[in-house]
């Protein structure tokens, strides 16, 4: 039973005892205590963490992507060119940067204890590079385990299987510290599985029968798909958007990245990004191709998504209201 309900039951029981004993302690005094207990009960309910509830609820039809405080470097897999690497290092703080590498998506991390990305980033001249890896959610809540993230300016999420990342870290201190890293202006980068986990509505696998799970939700109201045109995944992404019509889709090709700061993003690398608006009853979805160097505005795109959700009757009603407004 959730803690809030246990607390309510205990307080309600105490109130009942006070009311019943009112004759002994004096009715004014008992009434005052009842008011105090009710106030505490109300405060207890309002103090419950809201993050989990808001993230488990379906996105509001009025939701807009207002952007993020830090930066995301979202790579479509298949390696990445120097311009993506250089931009990530710049956002990480350059020679003063403190990076945490999380290789958990790769089976090699626990089977062979091989961490090629850790070796790669360690050679890039940052002030410090730490390794964070576990499959145990209990360890992912250990303050000593999470400590490198509390001091980091950047984090990197390796490729592999995004469900391994979700099972190990979703709802743990590691996920919370990743959010705090973004909130204080840090950068989180990831490739392939490390890109997919940044979605809240996360594509967990499958091609014709797509499996959907819950990711970290670092980029609100956006579904990310990787190896996009290399593996012909446009139909896959659009099918997910059809079931989550308040979300925008970003399909990122190999060797390509979307770099997000605030509510704008820029395409870097050697290929393209497909910006996908969800299908409606009138069309099969809209796809716009952005090349390296081109930019997009997540706020404007979210508004476009919301506009597509309006039914013809709603649109006519809004038009009539506008026409009659003085």
VEXDRENTI-51058 format. One record per residue (C-alpha): x, y, z. Coordinates in Angstrom, 2 decimals. Each point is the difference from the previous one (the first is absolute). Layout:
% residues N
X,Y,Z
...
% end
This chain:
% residues 326
0.00,0.00,0.00
1.40,3.44,-0.93
1.37,2.01,2.92
-2.46,2.86,-0.43
-2.99,-2.28,0.59
1.62,-1.50,3.10
0.60,3.49,1.38
-3.57,1.05,-0.75
-1.39,-3.03,1.81
2.13,0.67,3.07
-0.96,3.69,0.09
-3.70,-0.81,-0.54
0.16,-2.48,2.87
1.56,2.68,2.23
-2.72,2.48,-0.98
-2.67,-2.53,0.89
1.58,-0.52,3.44
0.15,3.74,0.59
-3.64,0.51,-0.97
-1.12,-2.88,2.20
1.98,1.34,2.97
-1.19,3.58,-0.51
-2.00,-0.03,3.22
3.11,-0.80,2.04
2.40,2.53,-1.52
-2.51,2.72,-0.66
-1.78,0.53,-3.31
1.84,3.21,-1.08
3.37,-1.65,0.59
-1.05,-3.20,-1.81
-1.35,2.00,-2.93
3.30,1.88,-0.29
1.94,-3.25,-0.10
-2.31,-1.33,-2.70
0.70,3.07,-2.14
3.75,-0.48,0.48
-0.21,-3.67,-1.00
-2.02,0.81,-3.11
2.56,2.64,-0.96
2.82,-2.52,0.39
-1.91,-2.53,-2.09
-0.50,2.53,-2.78
3.70,0.97,0.09
1.04,-3.65,-0.09
-2.01,-0.58,-3.15
1.45,3.11,-1.69
3.55,-1.03,0.92
-0.14,-3.25,-1.96
2.49,-0.05,-2.91
-1.68,1.05,-3.23
2.67,-1.04,-2.49
-0.96,-3.68,-0.20
-3.70,0.74,-0.33
0.51,2.57,-2.72
2.36,-2.24,-1.96
-2.29,-3.04,0.21
-3.02,1.97,-1.22
-0.66,0.34,-3.73
1.23,3.31,-1.44
-2.59,2.77,0.07
-1.48,1.02,-3.32
0.99,3.54,0.92
3.60,-0.97,0.83
2.76,1.99,-1.64
3.69,-0.70,-0.18
1.46,2.98,1.84
3.52,-1.39,-0.31
2.71,-1.00,2.46
2.43,1.92,2.19
3.15,-1.81,-1.11
0.76,-1.76,-3.27
-0.54,-3.37,-1.65
2.19,-1.54,-2.70
-2.13,-2.77,-1.51
1.88,-2.21,-2.48
-1.68,-2.42,-2.39
2.65,-2.72,0.41
2.65,-1.32,-2.34
2.85,2.16,1.30
0.17,3.76,-0.25
2.12,2.56,-1.83
2.41,2.43,1.66
-2.46,2.90,-0.01
-2.37,-1.93,2.28
2.83,-1.00,2.31
1.36,3.55,0.13
-3.41,1.49,0.78
-0.57,-2.48,2.82
3.40,0.75,1.51
-0.68,3.73,-0.23
-3.34,-0.36,1.77
1.66,-2.24,2.62
2.39,2.80,0.96
3.06,-0.89,-2.06
3.15,-0.57,2.04
-1.96,0.79,3.18
-2.73,-2.49,-0.82
-0.89,-2.87,2.34
-1.59,-2.84,-1.94
-1.82,-3.11,1.19
-0.21,-2.86,-2.53
-2.91,-2.42,0.41
0.57,-3.14,-2.16
-2.89,-2.03,1.46
-1.94,-0.36,-3.26
2.76,-2.26,-1.36
0.17,-3.63,1.10
3.76,0.21,-0.28
-0.02,2.27,3.01
-0.86,-2.85,2.40
1.05,-3.05,-2.02
3.45,0.97,-1.24
0.63,3.12,2.06
1.00,1.81,-3.18
-0.72,3.73,-0.06
1.23,1.39,-3.34
-1.86,3.30,0.37
1.55,0.56,3.42
3.46,-0.39,-1.50
-1.00,2.25,-2.91
-1.29,2.85,2.17
2.88,-0.34,2.45
2.37,0.85,-2.85
-1.82,3.26,-0.84
1.70,2.25,2.57
-2.82,0.54,2.50
0.80,0.75,3.64
-1.51,-3.31,1.12
-1.82,-2.98,-1.50
-1.85,-2.43,2.28
-1.74,-3.31,-0.73
-3.48,-0.77,1.37
-1.44,-3.46,-0.58
-2.39,-2.35,1.78
-3.01,-2.15,-0.79
-1.27,0.23,3.57
-2.52,2.80,0.71
0.91,-0.21,3.71
3.60,0.89,-0.78
-1.26,2.76,-2.29
-1.51,1.58,3.13
3.21,-0.19,2.01
1.29,3.55,0.69
3.63,-1.11,-0.33
-0.75,-1.58,-3.39
-1.81,3.09,-1.28
2.53,2.52,1.35
1.94,0.48,-3.31
-3.24,1.19,-1.64
-0.57,2.61,2.72
3.29,1.66,-0.98
-0.14,-0.56,-3.75
-0.33,2.57,-2.75
-0.86,-2.69,-2.56
-1.24,-3.57,-0.38
0.24,-2.41,-2.93
-2.41,-2.90,-0.59
1.37,-2.82,-2.17
-1.85,-1.97,-2.65
-1.33,-3.54,0.29
-3.42,-0.84,1.42
-1.97,2.91,1.44
-2.10,-2.31,2.18
3.13,-0.86,1.99
0.39,3.69,0.84
-3.67,0.29,0.96
0.01,-3.11,2.21
3.16,1.04,1.82
-0.60,3.72,0.49
-3.62,1.02,-0.55
-1.40,1.49,3.19
3.35,-0.12,1.79
2.44,2.59,1.31
1.98,-0.35,-3.24
-2.96,1.22,-2.06
-0.65,2.82,2.47
3.62,1.13,-0.14
-0.10,-0.01,-3.79
-2.95,2.39,0.22
1.87,2.17,2.48
3.01,0.03,-2.30
-2.19,1.44,-2.76
-1.66,2.43,2.40
3.34,1.53,0.99
0.98,0.51,-3.63
1.94,-3.19,-0.69
-0.09,-2.15,-3.13
-1.16,-3.58,-0.51
1.03,-1.81,-3.15
-0.97,-3.43,-1.24
0.15,-2.16,-3.10
-2.44,-2.62,-1.30
-1.53,-1.51,3.17
1.42,2.97,1.90
-2.06,2.21,-2.33
-3.25,-1.98,0.32
0.06,0.05,3.81
-0.27,3.80,-0.09
-3.65,-0.35,-1.06
-2.78,-0.42,2.55
-2.02,-2.06,-2.48
2.94,-2.22,-0.89
0.20,-2.37,-2.96
1.30,-3.13,1.72
0.41,-2.15,-3.11
-1.76,-1.83,-2.81
-0.63,1.06,-3.57
-3.45,-1.15,-1.15
-1.26,-0.62,3.53
1.52,2.91,1.87
0.60,-0.28,3.73
-0.38,3.20,1.97
1.21,0.64,3.52
0.82,2.95,2.26
3.33,1.76,-0.32
1.56,2.85,1.96
-2.06,2.72,-1.67
2.91,2.43,-0.20
-1.53,1.62,-3.08
-3.73,0.48,0.72
-2.68,-0.96,-2.52
2.53,-1.37,-2.52
0.42,-3.60,-1.18
3.52,-0.73,-1.24
0.89,-2.73,-2.50
3.54,-0.80,-1.12
1.74,-1.68,-2.98
-3.01,1.59,-1.64
0.22,-0.04,-3.79
2.85,-2.54,0.15
-2.55,-2.56,1.30
-3.13,1.44,-1.65
-1.71,0.86,3.29
-2.37,2.73,-1.14
-3.08,-2.24,0.16
1.06,-1.17,3.45
0.27,3.51,1.40
-3.25,1.17,-1.58
-1.82,-3.02,1.43
1.17,0.95,3.50
-1.00,3.63,-0.55
-3.46,-1.15,-1.12
-0.51,-1.43,3.50
1.61,3.02,1.68
-1.33,2.87,-2.12
1.18,2.79,2.30
3.63,-0.96,-0.62
2.43,1.13,-2.67
2.30,-2.54,-1.67
3.72,0.42,-0.73
1.51,-2.69,-2.23
3.79,0.34,0.04
2.23,-1.61,-2.63
3.32,-1.65,0.78
2.98,2.31,0.34
-2.38,2.86,0.79
-1.04,1.84,3.12
-2.70,2.32,1.25
1.49,2.55,2.41
-2.70,1.52,2.20
0.40,3.17,2.05
-3.05,1.68,1.47
-2.83,-0.61,-2.44
2.10,0.08,-3.19
2.12,-2.66,-1.59
2.64,-0.29,-2.71
0.93,-2.93,-2.20
3.68,-1.01,-0.08
1.80,-2.82,-1.79
-0.08,-1.59,-3.40
-3.66,-0.94,-0.64
-3.49,1.20,0.88
-2.70,0.24,2.64
-3.63,-0.75,-0.80
-2.43,2.20,1.94
-3.27,-1.94,0.20
-3.41,1.37,0.94
-2.51,-2.67,1.09
-2.62,-1.41,-2.36
-3.59,1.23,0.26
-3.28,-1.27,-1.38
0.63,2.21,-3.03
3.61,-0.95,-0.87
2.73,-2.53,0.70
2.32,2.44,1.70
2.37,2.72,-1.12
3.74,-0.54,-0.37
2.52,2.76,-0.58
3.65,-0.72,-0.71
2.64,2.21,1.63
3.60,-0.13,-1.22
3.21,0.67,1.92
0.17,3.65,0.99
-3.77,0.52,-0.01
-1.94,0.89,3.13
-3.42,-0.57,1.51
-2.16,1.53,2.72
-1.57,-2.53,2.38
-2.49,2.54,1.32
-1.30,0.78,-3.47
-0.07,-3.69,-0.94
-1.93,-0.84,3.17
-2.54,2.65,-0.93
-0.31,-1.61,-3.43
-0.62,-3.37,1.67
-2.70,1.49,2.25
-1.68,1.68,-2.98
-0.23,-3.36,-1.78
-1.82,-1.49,2.99
-2.91,2.41,-0.34
-3.04,-1.47,-1.69
-1.69,1.90,-2.88
-2.91,0.87,2.32
2.38,1.45,2.59
1.77,2.02,-2.67
-3.34,1.40,-1.28
-1.06,0.84,3.56
3.24,1.87,0.64
-0.32,1.85,-3.31
-3.57,1.04,0.83
1.05,1.19,3.45
2.81,2.06,-1.51
-2.38,1.51,-2.58
-2.48,1.14,2.67
2.64,1.42,2.34
-0.03,3.86,-0.09
% end
